[in-house]
Amino acid sequence: MNINRIIFYPILFIAAMFSLISCEKDANEIEYGFPVIYMPQASIFSGGLNNDYPVPGPNSISPNYVVDSVNHNVEITLGVYRAGLQVLEAFSVEVFVNADTLTSIFADSLYANSALLPADLYTFPSTVSVEAGSREAVFKLTLDQAKLNSDYAALKGKKLVVAIGIKNPSKYELNPALSTTIVLIDSNLFFE
């Protein structure tokens, strides 16, 4: 009889523990992390050491730009991403040129043989929206290749620099360390 009790109670205890454990959520249902917004390109090539985004990037298999030879434009891929495993709700952010970052870059001479990308050479959307159910949205920084060639021949051979940032999210918070991407364009590729 004592042997039955010795076996019965531990088995009962183990069964009770399994029934309690089975009531917990699966790991893929738990809302991990913080729902913060950032620009993946701000850390994609440096691993978070800086916000540099070279164009072209080091990966020739998946280029980060497309040349539109019909319209004589270069479309550089940028984007917005929301981290965290919470429910994916719609949100939007404003896109802007981060003048403070550019001032710092040129005051500290951080990039040899570089020049500020003239404002009349590029366009980008003023806002980017991410739909409900999605984590990310892609947008384009469009460089006017024809104007670069006709009006800015002196820039040939230089790294053209512009700092594109995101601000004022309609929902969630920004990751301030990754909310600006420093786009470094190798001008040699785009002169004809």
C-alpha positions as CSV (number, residue, x, y, z in Angstrom):
1,M,0.0,0.0,0.0
2,N,2.8,2.4,0.8
3,I,4.4,1.7,-2.5
4,N,1.2,2.7,-4.3
5,R,1.1,6.0,-2.4
6,I,4.7,6.7,-3.2
7,I,4.0,6.2,-6.9
8,F,0.5,7.7,-7.0
9,Y,1.3,11.2,-5.5
10,P,4.3,12.0,-7.6
11,I,2.4,11.0,-10.7
12,L,-0.6,13.1,-9.6
13,F,1.8,16.1,-9.0
14,I,3.4,15.7,-12.5
15,A,0.0,15.5,-14.1
16,A,-1.2,18.6,-12.4
17,M,1.9,20.5,-13.5
18,F,1.4,19.4,-17.1
19,S,-2.2,20.6,-17.0
20,L,-1.1,24.0,-15.7
21,I,1.7,24.3,-18.3
22,S,-0.7,23.5,-21.1
23,C,-2.8,26.6,-20.2
24,E,0.0,29.0,-21.0
25,K,0.3,30.7,-24.3
26,D,2.5,29.3,-27.0
27,A,5.8,31.3,-27.5
28,N,4.6,32.6,-30.8
29,E,1.5,34.1,-29.2
30,I,3.4,36.1,-26.6
31,E,3.9,39.8,-27.4
32,Y,7.7,40.1,-27.1
33,G,9.7,43.3,-27.5
34,F,8.7,46.9,-27.8
35,P,6.8,48.2,-30.8
36,V,9.4,50.7,-32.1
37,I,9.8,52.1,-35.6
38,Y,13.1,52.4,-37.4
39,M,14.8,52.5,-40.8
40,P,16.5,49.1,-41.5
41,Q,19.0,50.7,-43.9
42,A,20.4,52.7,-40.9
43,S,22.1,49.5,-39.6
44,I,22.0,47.0,-42.5
45,F,25.6,47.3,-43.6
46,S,27.3,48.4,-40.4
47,G,25.6,46.1,-38.0
48,G,24.5,49.2,-35.9
49,L,28.0,50.8,-35.7
50,N,26.9,53.8,-37.7
51,N,24.0,54.8,-40.0
52,D,25.8,54.6,-43.3
53,Y,24.0,53.2,-46.3
54,P,26.4,52.9,-49.3
55,V,24.9,53.0,-52.8
56,P,25.7,50.6,-54.3
57,G,25.8,48.3,-51.3
58,P,28.3,45.5,-51.0
59,N,25.8,42.8,-52.1
60,S,25.6,42.7,-55.9
61,I,23.0,39.8,-55.8
62,S,20.4,42.1,-54.2
63,P,21.2,45.7,-55.3
64,N,19.8,48.6,-53.3
65,Y,19.1,50.8,-56.3
66,V,17.6,50.5,-59.8
67,V,18.5,52.7,-62.8
68,D,15.5,53.8,-64.8
69,S,17.1,54.4,-68.2
70,V,13.9,55.6,-69.8
71,N,13.4,58.5,-67.3
72,H,17.1,58.9,-66.4
73,N,16.6,58.4,-62.7
74,V,18.1,56.3,-60.0
75,E,15.7,54.8,-57.5
76,I,17.4,54.1,-54.1
77,T,15.5,51.7,-51.8
78,L,14.8,52.9,-48.3
79,G,12.2,51.7,-45.8
80,V,10.4,51.8,-42.5
81,Y,10.0,48.8,-40.1
82,R,8.2,48.1,-36.9
83,A,9.8,45.8,-34.4
84,G,8.0,43.8,-31.6
85,L,5.5,41.0,-31.8
86,Q,2.4,43.0,-30.8
87,V,-0.6,43.2,-33.1
88,L,0.4,44.9,-36.4
89,E,-1.7,48.1,-36.6
90,A,-1.4,50.7,-39.3
91,F,0.8,53.7,-38.8
92,S,2.6,56.4,-40.8
93,V,5.7,58.5,-40.4
94,E,7.0,61.7,-42.0
95,V,10.1,61.5,-44.1
96,F,12.6,64.4,-44.1
97,V,16.2,65.5,-44.7
98,N,18.0,65.5,-41.4
99,A,19.9,68.8,-41.6
100,D,21.4,68.4,-38.1
101,T,23.1,65.1,-39.1
102,L,24.4,66.6,-42.4
103,T,25.8,69.6,-40.5
104,S,27.6,67.3,-38.1
105,I,29.0,65.1,-40.9
106,F,30.5,68.0,-42.8
107,A,31.7,69.9,-39.7
108,D,33.6,66.8,-38.6
109,S,34.8,65.9,-42.1
110,L,33.6,62.3,-41.6
111,Y,33.7,61.2,-45.2
112,A,36.8,61.8,-47.4
113,N,36.1,63.1,-50.9
114,S,32.4,63.7,-50.3
115,A,29.9,66.4,-51.1
116,L,26.4,67.2,-50.0
117,L,23.8,65.8,-52.5
118,P,22.2,69.0,-54.0
119,A,18.5,69.2,-53.0
120,D,17.4,69.7,-56.6
121,L,18.8,66.3,-57.6
122,Y,16.5,64.1,-55.5
123,T,12.9,63.5,-54.3
124,F,11.2,61.3,-51.8
125,P,7.7,61.0,-50.4
126,S,6.8,63.3,-47.5
127,T,5.0,60.5,-45.6
128,V,5.2,56.7,-45.6
129,S,2.3,54.5,-44.4
130,V,2.4,50.9,-43.2
131,E,-0.8,49.0,-43.6
132,A,-2.4,47.0,-40.8
133,G,-1.1,43.5,-40.8
134,S,2.3,44.5,-42.1
135,R,5.5,45.4,-40.4
136,E,7.2,47.4,-43.1
137,A,6.9,49.7,-46.1
138,V,9.5,50.5,-48.8
139,F,9.9,53.9,-50.3
140,K,12.3,55.4,-52.9
141,L,14.8,58.2,-52.8
142,T,14.8,59.2,-56.5
143,L,18.0,60.7,-57.9
144,D,17.7,62.7,-61.2
145,Q,20.5,61.2,-63.1
146,A,20.1,63.4,-66.2
147,K,20.4,66.6,-64.1
148,L,23.4,65.2,-62.2
149,N,25.1,64.7,-65.6
150,S,24.1,68.0,-67.1
151,D,24.4,70.4,-64.2
152,Y,26.8,68.8,-61.7
153,A,29.9,67.4,-63.6
154,A,32.1,68.8,-60.8
155,L,30.6,66.1,-58.4
156,K,32.0,63.2,-60.5
157,G,34.2,61.0,-58.4
158,K,32.8,62.2,-55.1
159,K,30.6,60.4,-52.5
160,L,27.3,62.2,-52.5
161,V,25.8,62.4,-49.0
162,V,22.2,62.9,-47.8
163,A,20.7,62.1,-44.4
164,I,17.1,60.8,-44.8
165,G,15.1,60.6,-41.5
166,I,11.7,59.6,-40.2
167,K,9.7,61.5,-37.5
168,N,6.3,62.1,-36.0
169,P,4.9,58.5,-36.1
170,S,1.1,58.3,-35.9
171,K,1.4,55.4,-33.6
172,Y,4.3,53.7,-31.6
173,E,7.7,55.3,-30.9
174,L,10.8,55.8,-33.0
175,N,14.1,54.1,-32.2
176,P,16.1,57.4,-32.2
177,A,19.4,55.6,-32.9
178,L,18.0,54.2,-36.2
179,S,15.6,56.9,-37.4
180,T,18.1,58.5,-39.8
181,T,19.9,56.8,-42.7
182,I,23.0,58.4,-44.1
183,V,22.9,57.6,-47.8
184,L,26.4,57.6,-49.4
185,I,26.1,57.5,-53.2
186,D,29.1,56.6,-55.4
187,S,28.6,59.2,-58.1
188,N,31.0,57.4,-60.5
189,L,28.2,54.8,-61.2
190,F,25.7,57.4,-62.3
191,F,27.7,59.7,-64.7
192,E,27.3,58.7,-68.3
